[in-house]
Amino acid sequence: MTRESFFAGSFYPNDKDELLRLFASFESCKQAYNPKAVIVPHAGYIYSGSTANLAYSALSGTSLERFVIIAPSHKYAYDGVSLCEFSSYATPLKTIKADQGLAHYLRKRHNLECYPQAHAEHSSETQLPFLKHYKPNSKVLELIYSNSSVELLACIIEDLLALGDVGIIISTDLSHFYTLDEAKKLDQNCLDAIANLDEQSLRSKCEACGTLGVEAMLRVAKKLDLKPHILNYTTSAEASGDESRVVGYTTAVFE
């Protein structure tokens, strides 16, 4: 069963050529990073695509060909982490194969359930065209969490990184609907927490829809001595011009 696209034509172009032109307009990551994991935003591409693109262009220089997207559920509530064993994932750039062997490994090891409604989710889907563009031969899984625990997510991330050939994609936006000045102050707390692998500051000072996934990543990065690098921070105001109600975005890599 193919995981169909739900947000093509809204969050990102449904036309292949238009999507490729958009990718070509984004700035690439010039730094020589070798990331094992990344944090990326998940808004419409006109708002956060250029920021997300930096992470994927960095991943394009790695040998990784298997990826797991860890993303929050925005509309459907349940306990735990959802893993549905699709055969592939649809994108305007053709499908991406699902890593069914990895799905079986995770389901058996962590007793993960499948909640199909949770997978009509933009926070994971917006990552798929980037992966197909930058890693056309890769395989992928999406894990969508709702009322989960940091402990479970951290355990999953650590298990995946121990395999040595799996890249982690943590999906989150930052603060929502503050003024630009307020958002920058709040989001700086998130950036500092990520840069310092500071879980406590992340929990107490950062507002982000994917806080659980980010905290789990920080916990594992600290344990495995992975080094974080903030590649970019921006807000929706740069695209919309509206500074009264903005959303913050960042991209970070861990190597």
PAFISE-109900 format. One line per 5 residues: number of its first residue (from 1); their letters; for each residue x, y, z of N, C-alpha, C, O. Coordinates in pm, whole numbers, always signed. Atoms other than C-alpha are relative to their C-alpha. Layout:
residues N
NUM = A = X:Y:Z:X:Y:Z:X:Y:Z:X:Y:Z; ... .
This chain:
residues 255
1 = MTRES = +84:-119:+0:+0:+0:+0:+88:+124:+0:+178:+138:+83; -75:-125:+8:+137:+340:-100:-62:+104:+91:-184:+120:+96; +46:-113:-82:+113:+625:+145:-18:+117:-97:+80:+171:-148; +29:-103:+99:-60:+884:-74:+38:+139:+51:+52:+160:+172; -25:-139:-37:+18:+1255:-78:-132:+67:+36:-231:+57:-38 .
6 = FFAGS = +118:-73:-44:-233:+1463:+114:+17:+151:-16:-82:+225:-20; -25:-144:-7:-68:+1806:+96:+71:+55:-123:+107:+173:-127; -54:-50:+126:+79:+1826:-255:-100:+97:-61:-219:+69:-67; +87:-104:+52:-58:+2142:-412:-39:+103:+103:-97:+207:+69; +27:-100:-105:-93:+2318:-77:+130:+36:+74:+173:+151:+69 .
11 = FYPND = -124:-28:-71:+222:+2285:+134:+120:+7:-95:+220:+72:-65; -108:+1:+98:+440:+2225:-172:-62:-29:-138:-173:-81:-144; +59:+17:+134:+388:+2212:-552:-28:-146:-33:+49:-235:+3; +34:+134:+46:+216:+1910:-700:+61:-30:-137:+69:-145:-178; -60:+15:+131:+381:+1970:-1037:+150:-25:+13:+220:+50:+82 .
16 = KDELL = -141:+38:-12:+721:+1803:-1077:+94:+112:-41:+188:+143:+32; -90:-104:+48:+881:+2080:-1280:-1:+123:+90:+103:+183:+116; +9:-114:-93:+753:+2353:-1050:+74:-30:+129:+141:+58:+185; -70:+39:-122:+885:+2161:-750:+151:+4:-21:+224:+51:+67; -144:-1:+28:+1228:+2118:-912:+52:+143:-12:+163:+173:+33 .
21 = RLFAS = -42:-141:+8:+1243:+2491:-992:+10:+60:+140:+100:+140:+167; -4:-51:-137:+1165:+2564:-628:+124:-49:+72:+192:+29:+139; -122:+53:-61:+1443:+2333:-508:+123:+73:-52:+214:+104:+25; -115:-68:+60:+1684:+2503:-749:+16:+142:+54:+126:+196:+54; -7:-138:-52:+1597:+2842:-597:+49:+6:+143:+87:+113:+191 .
26 = FESCK = -42:+2:-140:+1689:+2732:-245:+152:+1:+9:+223:-51:-78; -144:+1:-26:+2032:+2791:-103:+42:-138:+51:-28:-200:+131; -52:+128:-46:+2242:+2477:-54:+93:+20:+118:+139:+130:+146; -89:-3:-116:+2451:+2389:+249:+144:-12:-49:+183:-116:-103; -137:+0:+49:+2810:+2483:+170:+97:-62:+101:+209:-99:+65 .
31 = QAYNP = -90:+49:-104:+2955:+2360:+500:+24:-150:-16:-60:-223:-69; -37:+142:+14:+3131:+2024:+516:-46:-80:+122:+35:-126:+202; +56:+79:-109:+2898:+1850:+760:-24:-143:-48:-43:-169:-167; +30:+141:+28:+2843:+1475:+780:-106:-46:+100:-76:-123:+191; +101:+22:-105:+2513:+1455:+969:-51:-143:+6:-67:-211:-94 .
36 = KAVIV = +70:+125:-26:+2367:+1145:+1127:-148:+25:+27:-231:-64:+15; +138:-38:-30:+2050:+1332:+1223:-17:+149:-28:+80:+226:-25; +30:-141:+27:+1880:+1662:+1141:-131:+38:+67:-217:-46:+92; +127:-60:-40:+1609:+1888:+1277:-44:+90:-115:+35:+172:-164; +50:-76:+114:+1391:+2040:+1005:-141:+52:+27:-215:-9:+105 .
41 = PHAGY = +139:-50:-14:+1074:+2254:+983:-94:-73:-95:-50:-150:-180; +99:+70:+82:+752:+2137:+821:-113:+88:-48:-223:+39:-72; +103:-90:+51:+560:+2444:+707:-4:-7:-153:+71:-83:-214; +0:-11:+144:+469:+2529:+349:+136:+42:-51:+207:+117:+16; -135:-24:+50:+776:+2546:+131:+31:+148:-21:+147:+189:-9 .
46 = IYSGS = -27:-143:+19:+734:+2918:+60:+44:+65:+131:+108:+170:+129; -37:-55:-130:+781:+2977:+433:+128:-62:+56:+217:+9:+102; -112:+66:-68:+1030:+2716:+554:+83:-91:-90:+177:-155:-43; -70:+92:+89:+1149:+2527:+247:+148:+28:-12:+228:-65:-14; -141:-34:+13:+1475:+2715:+213:+79:-41:+123:+194:-84:+113 .
51 = TANLA = -65:+41:-124:+1557:+2646:+576:+15:-152:+6:+122:-202:+40; -7:+146:+1:+1473:+2275:+548:+101:-50:-103:+170:-149:-80; -88:+41:+109:+1670:+2253:+225:+146:-11:+45:+219:-96:-6; -138:+5:-46:+1996:+2321:+410:+34:-135:+63:+144:-187:+44; -24:+131:-62:+1960:+1998:+607:+10:-109:-106:+97:-195:-98 .
56 = YSALS = +1:+106:+101:+1880:+1787:+303:+119:+10:-95:+171:-91:-140; -120:-12:+83:+2162:+1931:+96:+122:-51:+76:+215:-104:+16; -109:+58:-81:+2393:+1839:+387:-9:-152:+0:+94:-219:-12; +17:+146:+3:+2248:+1486:+395:+39:-59:-136:+81:-175:-144; -31:+51:+133:+2305:+1455:+21:+146:-39:-15:+180:-119:-102 .
61 = GTSLE = -142:+31:+7:+2679:+1442:+82:+41:-119:+85:+159:-153:+90; -30:+115:-85:+2654:+1144:+318:-25:-130:-77:-82:-128:-186; +24:+132:+60:+2647:+772:+239:-134:-59:+45:-169:-169:+4; +127:+52:-52:+2312:+733:+418:-102:-18:-112:-117:+69:-199; +105:+26:+97:+2035:+577:+211:-128:-52:+65:-223:-89:-4 .
66 = RFVII = +119:+40:-75:+1785:+481:+484:-30:+111:+99:+59:+158:+169; +36:-114:-84:+1592:+746:+673:-131:-29:+75:-221:-94:+23; +122:+6:-80:+1333:+761:+950:-40:+141:+38:+38:+214:+99; +56:-131:-34:+1116:+1071:+984:-79:-14:+129:-168:-98:+139; +69:+2:-129:+1001:+1136:+1341:-73:+133:+14:-10:+238:+25 .
71 = APSHK = +79:-122:+15:+716:+1386:+1339:-122:-3:+92:-176:-109:+121; +117:-6:-89:+434:+1507:+1565:-132:-4:-76:-142:+44:-188; +137:+0:+53:+66:+1443:+1500:-69:+130:+40:-69:+167:+158; +66:-127:-28:-127:+1769:+1471:-151:-12:+19:-211:+71:+87; +146:+5:+1:-485:+1650:+1430:-60:-124:+64:-179:-127:+93 .
76 = YAYDG = +54:+126:-50:-517:+1297:+1566:+76:-39:+126:+198:-51:+125; -61:+28:-129:-454:+1209:+1930:-7:-149:+32:-109:-214:+8; -8:+141:-41:-346:+866:+2057:+122:-13:+90:+200:+81:+104; -114:+25:-86:-93:+714:+2293:+111:-68:-80:+87:-167:-149; -114:+67:+57:+254:+633:+2167:+43:+51:-136:+21:+167:-170 .
81 = VSLCE = -59:-30:+130:+419:+624:+1824:-63:-90:-104:-72:-211:-84; +66:+78:+105:+245:+514:+1505:+100:-35:-110:+173:+51:-160; -77:+50:+114:+423:+302:+1244:-92:-85:-85:-138:-190:-41; +80:+77:+93:+222:+186:+944:+91:-49:-112:+170:+27:-167; -94:+62:+93:+397:-51:+707:-46:+17:-144:-100:-75:-205 .
86 = FSSYA = +28:-28:+140:+345:+113:+370:+107:-66:-87:+217:-95:-41; -99:+52:+94:+516:-28:+64:+82:+112:-62:+197:+91:-102; -68:-115:+59:+606:+319:-64:-71:+128:+44:-179:+125:+101; +53:-132:-34:+547:+692:-17:-5:+83:-128:+96:+96:-197; +18:-76:+122:+408:+908:-298:+59:+141:+13:+48:+204:+118 .
91 = TPLKT = -42:-140:+11:+572:+1236:-403:-20:+42:-146:-35:-45:-232; +6:-43:+140:+546:+1450:-719:+121:-44:-82:+118:-39:-205; -122:+45:+67:+896:+1318:-801:+8:-153:-6:+118:-209:-8; +14:+145:-5:+778:+953:-804:+9:-48:+145:+37:+30:+236; +11:+53:-136:+751:+725:-504:+137:-28:+61:+237:-45:-9 .
96 = IKADQ = -116:+45:-77:+1006:+649:-234:-35:-135:+60:-143:-152:+116; +25:+132:-59:+1034:+288:-127:+2:+8:+152:+84:+80:+210; -2:+13:-146:+949:+210:+233:+100:-107:+39:+118:-206:-31; -95:+99:-51:+1210:+26:+435:-77:-100:+86:-88:-84:+207; +88:+94:-69:+992:-269:+525:+74:-88:+101:+19:-127:+203 .
101 = GLAHY = -80:+75:-96:+1272:-461:+692:+21:+78:+128:+14:+23:+238; -18:-85:-117:+1337:-169:+923:-132:+17:+74:-134:+24:+197; +132:-10:-63:+963:-135:+988:-26:-123:+87:-74:-111:+200; +20:+123:-76:+948:-498:+1098:+87:-2:+125:+43:-44:+231; -93:-6:-114:+1252:-447:+1323:-55:+92:+110:-55:+56:+227 .
106 = LRKRH = +50:-96:-99:+1101:-140:+1493:-128:-47:+66:-147:-32:+186; +127:+45:-55:+756:-289:+1533:+22:-111:+103:-42:-113:+209; -27:+112:-90:+894:-603:+1695:+73:+48:+125:+43:+3:+236; -84:-42:-113:+1148:-424:+1915:-72:+94:+95:-49:+91:+216; +63:-103:-83:+924:-142:+2039:-152:-15:+9:-220:+70:+66 .
111 = NLECY = +144:+29:-10:+575:-292:+2001:-84:+119:-49:-179:+161:+17; +67:-117:+54:+459:-2:+1782:-130:-37:-70:-138:-139:-139; +131:+20:+64:+97:+24:+1667:-9:+86:-125:+70:+177:-147; +29:-80:+119:-41:+158:+1340:-133:+73:+20:-236:+10:+44; +121:-82:-2:-292:+445:+1352:-8:+71:-135:+51:+178:-152 .
116 = PQAHA = -2:-54:+137:-369:+514:+984:-37:+147:-9:+19:+219:-92; +42:-141:+7:-542:+848:+1053:+117:+94:+29:+120:+207:-20; -112:-86:-38:-218:+982:+1201:+93:+29:-115:+171:+125:-110; -98:-13:+108:-33:+943:+873:-46:+93:-112:+25:+112:-210; +40:-112:+86:-237:+1206:+690:+53:+127:+66:-25:+211:+112 .
121 = EHSSE = -67:-97:-87:+14:+1442:+847:+105:+79:-78:+196:+22:-139; -92:-83:+78:+198:+1738:+695:+141:+5:+57:+237:+29:-16; -133:-14:-61:+484:+1735:+945:+98:-106:-50:+220:-85:-47; -86:+102:+61:+615:+1414:+789:-1:+10:-152:+103:-3:-216; +9:+1:+146:+487:+1448:+433:+87:+106:-65:+142:+83:-173 .
126 = TQLPF = -81:-106:+61:+668:+1776:+368:+147:-38:-11:+222:+26:-85; -141:+45:+8:+998:+1590:+419:+23:-91:-122:+136:-101:-170; -17:+103:+102:+934:+1332:+146:+52:+52:-134:+143:-10:-190; -57:-49:+126:+991:+1544:-168:+148:+38:+13:+225:+17:-80; -141:-31:-21:+1320:+1667:-20:+85:-126:-8:+189:-128:-74 .
131 = LKHYK = -74:+126:+2:+1434:+1310:+36:+9:-57:-142:+116:-101:-184; -1:+54:+136:+1334:+1201:-314:+92:+80:-90:+159:+24:-177; -85:-87:+82:+1515:+1499:-466:+148:-21:+31:+229:-35:-61; -141:+4:-39:+1838:+1473:-268:+54:-143:+16:+174:-166:+1; -40:+140:-18:+1844:+1096:-205:-97:-88:-79:-178:-159:-20 .
136 = PNSKV = +103:+65:+84:+1652:+947:-500:-9:-151:+17:-112:-209:-15; +1:+146:-16:+1746:+586:-419:-20:-44:+144:-5:-162:+177; +12:+33:-142:+1680:+603:-48:-130:-71:+31:-224:-72:-49; +121:+58:-57:+1426:+414:+158:-35:+79:+126:+52:+139:+188; +44:-86:-109:+1219:+579:+429:-110:-67:+81:-181:-154:+32 .
141 = LELIY = +115:+30:-85:+983:+525:+720:-43:+128:+69:+41:+214:+98; +45:-111:-82:+765:+779:+897:-57:-55:+131:-138:-148:+133; +52:+29:-133:+701:+755:+1270:-72:+126:+48:-12:+232:+59; +81:-113:-44:+420:+981:+1390:-36:-20:+146:-96:-121:+182; +28:+14:-143:+393:+1042:+1763:-105:+100:+46:-119:+209:-9 .
146 = SNSSV = +98:-88:-62:+115:+1189:+1973:+32:+9:+149:+124:+80:+189; -27:+0:-145:+98:+1126:+2349:+106:-105:+31:+77:-209:+90; -110:+92:-20:+435:+957:+2359:+86:+49:+115:+57:+151:+178; -97:-40:-102:+724:+973:+2602:+133:+28:-66:+166:-30:-170; -136:-26:+47:+1068:+1115:+2550:+82:-128:+6:+165:-154:-81 .
151 = ELLAC = -77:+124:-18:+1205:+784:+2677:-17:-94:-119:+81:-148:-170; +24:+90:+113:+1040:+581:+2401:+65:+53:-127:+133:-21:-198; -58:-58:+121:+1143:+821:+2125:+152:-5:+3:+216:-34:-98; -147:+5:-12:+1500:+839:+2256:+50:-142:-22:+153:-162:-86; -39:+140:+17:+1520:+460:+2270:-5:-40:-147:+85:-108:-197 .
156 = IIEDL = +13:+29:+142:+1398:+435:+1911:+115:+64:-78:+178:-1:-162; -108:-71:+70:+1649:+698:+1791:+134:-67:+25:+213:-86:-68; -127:+64:-32:+1936:+531:+1973:+14:-134:-71:+121:-166:-124; -3:+128:+71:+1847:+191:+1828:+28:+20:-149:+107:-54:-208; -19:-25:+142:+1831:+336:+1478:+142:+45:-31:+202:+0:-129 .
161 = LALGD = -136:-48:+24:+2162:+518:+1504:+103:-111:+19:+208:-111:-44; -92:+111:-23:+2325:+201:+1634:+15:-88:-124:+114:-160:-137; -9:+78:+123:+2252:+40:+1296:+108:+53:-93:+163:-22:-175; -112:-57:+72:+2504:+278:+1144:-30:+53:-139:+49:+130:-193; +30:-44:+137:+2332:+336:+810:-137:+64:-11:-194:+70:-120 .
166 = VGIII = +132:-61:-3:+2009:+509:+914:+12:+145:+46:+71:+172:+151; +3:-141:-37:+1963:+887:+920:-132:+36:+65:-237:-16:+27; +119:-41:-77:+1717:+1053:+1160:-41:+140:-43:+41:+231:-51; +55:-130:+38:+1492:+1340:+1052:-105:+38:+105:-212:-23:+111; +91:-47:-105:+1327:+1525:+1342:-75:+121:-53:-14:+222:-88 .
171 = STDLS = +82:-106:+58:+1038:+1743:+1225:-63:+86:+109:-128:+35:+200; +66:-92:-94:+931:+2052:+1417:+4:+142:-55:+100:+181:-122; -6:-145:+10:+837:+2416:+1380:+23:+54:+141:+15:-21:+239; -26:-60:-132:+914:+2658:+1663:-124:+75:+47:-235:+23:+35; +114:-70:-60:+690:+2923:+1822:-104:+36:-106:-72:+51:-224 .
176 = HFYTL = +111:-27:+90:+350:+2999:+1670:-76:+125:+42:-120:+137:+156; +97:-109:-7:+161:+3326:+1625:+30:+106:+106:-62:+165:+163; -42:-116:-78:+360:+3571:+1835:+42:+110:-97:+53:+88:-217; -59:-105:+83:+484:+3905:+1709:+143:-41:-34:+199:-130:+29; -134:+37:+44:+818:+3890:+1532:+101:+13:+113:+184:-75:+132 .
181 = DEAKK = -95:-20:-110:+1008:+4032:+1829:-18:-106:+108:+80:-160:+159; +26:+102:-101:+837:+3795:+2072:+48:-137:-47:+107:-213:+30; -39:+130:+55:+899:+3498:+1844:+151:-17:+3:+201:-124:+39; -146:+10:+2:+1268:+3574:+1808:+56:-28:+139:+151:-106:+154; -47:+23:-137:+1313:+3586:+2185:-31:-143:+45:+54:-211:+102 .
186 = LDQNC = +38:+137:-36:+1121:+3260:+2240:+84:-102:-75:+133:-199:-16; -70:+97:+82:+1292:+3082:+1955:+148:-6:+31:+212:-110:+12; -140:+4:-40:+1637:+3182:+2073:+22:-99:+113:+128:-161:+123; -9:+102:-106:+1566:+2967:+2379:+12:-139:-61:+88:-222:-11; -6:+131:+67:+1509:+2672:+2145:+138:-21:-63:+198:-127:-49 .
191 = LDAIA = -129:+10:+68:+1825:+2742:+1946:+111:-25:+101:+200:-107:+78; -102:+18:-104:+2033:+2771:+2263:-7:-141:+60:+95:-204:+85; +16:+135:-57:+1887:+2447:+2402:+54:-106:-94:+120:-201:-50; -53:+96:+98:+1967:+2260:+2082:+152:+7:-5:+220:-96:-3; -145:-17:+11:+2318:+2404:+2059:+73:-55:+122:+187:-101:+111 .
196 = NLDEQ = -63:+44:-124:+2389:+2311:+2421:-49:-138:+46:-11:-185:+153; +59:+131:-35:+2199:+1977:+2421:-63:+6:+139:-43:-82:+223; +56:-31:-131:+2004:+2119:+2714:-148:-35:+4:-232:+46:-34; +139:+45:-5:+1684:+1919:+2769:-85:+86:+93:-200:+118:+60; +78:-76:-98:+1575:+2117:+3073:-42:+135:-56:-158:+175:-41 .
201 = SLRSK = +35:-128:+60:+1590:+2450:+2893:-99:-17:-113:-189:+66:-131; +95:+26:+108:+1410:+2300:+2595:-141:-15:+57:-236:+43:+4; +132:+24:-59:+1124:+2182:+2818:-59:+126:+61:-180:+149:+51; +52:-111:-79:+1095:+2502:+3022:-8:+132:-76:-85:+221:-38; -10:-131:+65:+1176:+2780:+2774:-35:+1:-147:-54:+108:-205 .
206 = CEACG = +20:+8:+145:+1111:+2657:+2420:-143:-38:-31:-200:-126:+34; +132:+38:+51:+777:+2647:+2240:+16:-55:-140:+59:+16:-231; -12:+65:+130:+772:+2400:+1953:-100:-114:-7:-123:-182:+93; +100:+106:+12:+512:+2159:+1817:+63:-139:+5:-5:-237:+34; -69:+127:-4:+774:+1885:+1796:+100:-11:+113:+205:-72:+98 .
211 = TLGVE = -94:-3:-112:+934:+1937:+2135:+42:-140:+45:+160:-161:+76; -34:+135:-45:+917:+1567:+2228:+108:-63:-88:+203:-123:-37; -99:+56:+91:+1109:+1462:+1919:+135:+67:+14:+238:+1:+11; -126:-74:-17:+1368:+1735:+1966:+68:-40:+131:+189:-62:+134; -60:+37:-128:+1418:+1650:+2332:+61:-139:-5:+170:-162:+47 .
216 = AMLRV = -54:+135:+13:+1463:+1283:+2250:+132:+2:-79:+226:-69:-45; -122:-10:+79:+1722:+1378:+1987:+113:+59:+83:+226:+13:+74; -104:-60:-84:+1910:+1598:+2234:+53:-101:+101:+174:-107:+126; -41:+101:-99:+1915:+1317:+2490:+95:-101:-63:+198:-136:-5; -85:+99:+67:+2061:+1070:+2241:+131:+63:-46:+237:+2:-35 .
221 = AKKLD = -122:-68:+45:+2306:+1324:+2099:+99:+17:+114:+220:-1:+97; -88:-16:-116:+2442:+1392:+2445:+62:-133:+40:+180:-139:+72; -49:+131:-38:+2474:+1022:+2520:+105:-52:-98:+202:-116:-57; -88:+53:+104:+2647:+944:+2189:+109:+100:-41:+188:+73:-131; -101:-103:+29:+2859:+1262:+2186:-10:+51:-144:+91:+73:-210 .
226 = LKPHI = +21:-62:+130:+2704:+1394:+1866:+2:+152:+16:-49:+204:+115; -13:-146:-9:+2776:+1761:+1796:-108:+68:-83:-124:+39:-201; +104:-72:+74:+2488:+1994:+1704:+56:+124:-69:+148:+189:-19; -33:-123:+72:+2519:+2274:+1448:-131:+62:-49:-205:-2:-123; +116:-72:+49:+2244:+2530:+1390:+35:+59:-137:+130:+137:-148 .
231 = LNYTT = -31:-48:+134:+2236:+2600:+1015:-76:+126:-36:-27:+209:-113; +78:-116:+38:+1962:+2857:+997:-117:+18:+96:-166:-77:+157; +124:-33:-70:+1677:+3032:+1174:-72:+105:-82:-10:+199:-132; +80:-98:+71:+1396:+3219:+1006:-142:-3:+55:-175:-85:+141; +142:-1:-38:+1029:+3307:+1049:-85:+19:-126:-34:+51:-233 .
236 = SAEAS = +93:-17:+111:+722:+3321:+829:-6:+144:-48:-48:+170:-160; +6:-142:+38:+750:+3701:+828:+88:+31:-120:+58:+123:-196; -89:-26:+114:+1033:+3684:+576:-69:-25:-132:-37:+39:-232; +74:+29:+123:+795:+3537:+319:-130:+80:-9:-167:+127:-116; +133:-61:+2:+464:+3692:+422:+2:+151:+20:-88:+222:-26 .
241 = GDESR = -4:-141:-35:+573:+4034:+545:-83:+34:+122:-82:+149:+168; +85:-21:-118:+332:+3992:+839:+83:-26:+125:+121:-140:+152; -78:+13:-122:+519:+4057:+1163:-86:-8:+125:-34:-6:+237; +90:+0:-117:+212:+4040:+1388:-28:-141:+51:-51:-159:+170; +26:+140:-39:+160:+3659:+1389:+94:-88:-83:+64:-124:-197 .
246 = VVGYT = -101:+73:+78:+468:+3463:+1288:+22:-139:+58:-14:-168:+172; -42:+134:-41:+592:+3104:+1304:+151:-8:-22:+203:+39:-123; -145:+10:+9:+957:+3024:+1369:+45:-135:-54:-22:-237:-35; -54:+122:+61:+1171:+2768:+1185:+152:-7:+20:+221:+95:+17; -145:+17:-4:+1517:+2625:+1228:+38:-133:-64:-43:-225:-74 .
251 = TAVFE = -60:+125:+45:+1740:+2361:+1077:+130:-19:+77:+209:+74:+93; -122:+35:-72:+2013:+2184:+1273:+45:-137:-45:-36:-220:-86; -55:+133:+32:+2243:+1890:+1204:+80:-50:+120:+134:+28:+198; -77:+66:-106:+2407:+1642:+1441:+99:-94:-66:+61:-180:-146; -101:+87:+61:+2734:+1477:+1348:+99:-51:+106:+191:-126:+73 .
